[in-house]
């Protein structure tokens, strides 16, 4: 467990390797879901695959998700910036203490929102890890002249959230976790304005250009939420990151849940090899 500066208690699962420890990784989940996406504690899941390769694997529930409640969307509120400035430093500190290593020895595996938070935190200097692995990580910035479909989806999400005071993800059967109004206002605001900024005006897109942490990424070739070219928009701004590795047959969520990726030659093995590499 980690406790943030504003008193929120964050749930963290740990999956220990069966043999000698070769690396330590912190897994950060996407919006609308929780840490169960990494199948912590379940045989054959991604977390177990990493642990089998010698990676002590920690899996976080962001505030308002999974077992990190309260707060609860609708009754309570939080923003993207709260995840960056409060949750990420708290969990990195707690994991470093539990693992007995400095933050520079930790790798972050961030899926979608998790990757965005990791990028924003490292770009603004509020957090530091030793390696960033971004899975299906992008930010929609269509602005006025961009994709009509993406602008329409964001406008609809904003309208529903204003009406009910939260994004009712569970009621819509899209995922297990509702999202808070201020978070949705930021997310949809980025799409409307074409700028990825904090509520105080920090330009996260510019900030990631200052990241010195080794960074790489993967994305599924069937992922409509984060296409390879979307992932490369962010990776291309991080010095030395290079383009995303493309996973055949994977979409936004199946890249974490389809156990076919654990088979010989599957990308989960490549991810584990990346984490244990010097």
N, C-alpha and C positions, 0 to 999 in steps of 0.2 A: 504494500500500500504506500502511496505517496500523499502528502498533504500540501496543498498549494498555499501561496501567500494569503489568499482570501478565504482560506479555511475549508476548501472543497477536498473531500477524501476520494482519491482515485484508486480504483481496483487494478491490480497488476497480477497476472499469472506468471509463474516461472516453470519452464520445462527444462529439466536437467539432462545433460548428455549421459548416455550409458557408459561411456569410456572417458578418457582424459579430456578436459576442456581445451578447446583450440581457439575459441572466440566467444564473444558475448554480443548478442543482438537484442535490440528493442524493436518490437513490431507495433506499428501505429496504423489503426484501421481507417476506413473510408467513412464518409457521411452516410446517414441512414442505417448504419449497421453498428456492430460492436466488435470486441476482440474475438468473439467466437468465429469470425471469418477466417482466422488463422488456425482454427481447430486445436487450440491449446488443450492438452489433456486427453485428446482423442487419438488412438493409434492410427497411423497412416496419413494424418493430416500434415499440413506444411510445417507447423511448429515441431511435430515429432520427427519429420524428415530432417530439419535443421539440427535438432538435438542428436539424432543418430550420427550426424557428421561431426559431432563434437562442439556444437554451438549451444551454450547456455542461452535459452531463448525466453525473453520476457515479452508479455503481450499486455498492452494497456487497453482499458476502457476510458475514452475521453469523458469529460464531465457530461452528465446527462445521458450517458449511454451505458448499456449493460448493467454492471453492478456499481457504477460510479454515480449513484443517485442517493439523495438529492444532489444537485438541482434536477428539476424536471421541466422539460419544455412546456411552455404555456403557463404553468404555475410560476416558473422562474425564467430567467433569461441569461443568455451569454452570447458572446461574439466570437468570430474567428480570432480576433486579437487576443481574447482571453486564453484560447488554446495555445497561441504562440508565446505569450508573455507570462502566463501563469502555469498552465498544465505542463508544457514541454520542459521548462527548467526544473520543475518539481520532480517529474518522473525520471529525468536523466540523473538528477542528484540521488534519488532513492535507489535507482538501479545500480549506479556506480558504487554506492555504499554496500548494498547487498552482495554485489559481485566481488567487491574488494579490489576494484580497479579504478583508475582515473577515467573521466569522461572521454578522453582521447583514445581509450582502448575499446570504446563501444561503437558498434555499428547500428545505424537506424535503418530499418526496412519500413518505408512508408508507402501505404497503398492509397492512391487518390488523395483525399483530404489529408491523410497522414503524411504523404510526401510534400504537399503544399505547406503544411505547418512546419515540417522540418526545414524546407527551403527558406521560408520566411524567418524562422528562428535563427538560422545560421547566417542569412543575409544581413539581418539587423544586429547580430552579435549577442543575442540574449541566450544562445545555447551553442554548445560545441560538442561534436562527437568526432570519432575517428574516421567514419566512412558513412556515406549516404547512398542508399539503394532505393530508387524511386520506381514504384510499380504503378503503371497506368496513371501517372501524375500529370495533370494539365489544369489550366484555368481558362474558362470560356470568356473571351474578350471580344465579342463580335462588334460591339458598338453599333452605331446607326447603320453602317453600310455592310455589316457582316451577315452571317447565316440567319435567314428568317426563321428557320426551325428552332435554332438555339435561342433566339430572342423571344420567340413565342413561348417556349417551354419555361424560360426564366420569368417572363411576364405572368404566366399562369401560376407558377409557384409563388411569386410575390403576392398575387391577388388572393390566393387561398390562405396564405399565411396571415395577411392583414385581416382577413375575415374571421379566422378562428383563433388567432393569437399564437399560432405555432404552425410548423409544417406537419400535417397529420399523416406522417409516413406509415404508421401502423394501421390506421383506419383505411388507408388507400391500398394496403397490402403490398407496399413497395419494399419494405424492409422492417426490421425490428425496433428502430429507434426514431422517434420524432426529433425534429430540429427546432431550435429556438428562433424567435422572431428576429433578434438582432443579427444572428448568424445569417439567416436567409436574406435580410436586408443588405448585408455586405455582399453576399454571393451574387444576388440578382443585380445589385448596383454595379458590380464589376462588369457584368455582361452588358448592362445598359450604357455605361460610360466608356467602355473599352479600356479601363484602367484598373490594375490590381493594386489597391492601396489599403492602408489601415484607416481606421476612423479618424485618426489624427493627421492623415495625409501622407504618411510614409509610403513611398513608392516601392512596393515589394519587388516589382519586376526589375527595377534598377538595382535594388539591394542584392539580388542573387548574383549579380556580376562580380561581387566582392568575395564570394565564397571560395575558400582555399581548400576545403575538405574534399578528398577524393570522392567523386560522385559518378554513378552510373544508373542506367534505367532499363526496364523491360516494359513491353506493352503487347497486348494481344492483337492479332491481325483481324479479329472480328469485333473489336471494341468500338462501338459507335460513340461512346461517351468520351473516350480518349483515343483518338486515332494516332498512329505513329507520328504523323506530322504535328499533331497537337503536343505530344510529349516532347518532341524535338524543339519546340518553341522555347520551353524552359531549359531543357538540357543544353541547348545551344548557347545559353547565356552564362552557364556555369563553366568557368575556365577548366579545360581539360576533360570535360564530361563525355563528349562524343555523342553520337546519335543513339537512340534507344535500340536495344535488341528486340526483335519482333518474334513473338511466340505464336507458332502456327496453331490454328484451331481454338484460340483462347479469346474470351470476351472479358468484360470488365471485372466480373466476379468469379467466373469459372477458372481464371488463372490461379485463384487461391483455393478453390473447392474441388476441382476435378483431380482426383487422385491418379489419373493417367499421367499427370506431370511428374509423379514420383518414380515412374518406371525408368529403367536404364535408358539413358539418353534424353530424359525429360529435363525441363528447365529448372525444376526444383533442385536437382543435383548441381546444376550450374550455379544457382544462387548460393547453395551451401559452399561450393568451392570458392566463390568470390569472397564470402565472409571469412573463411579460414585462411585465405591467402595472406602472406606477409604484407 
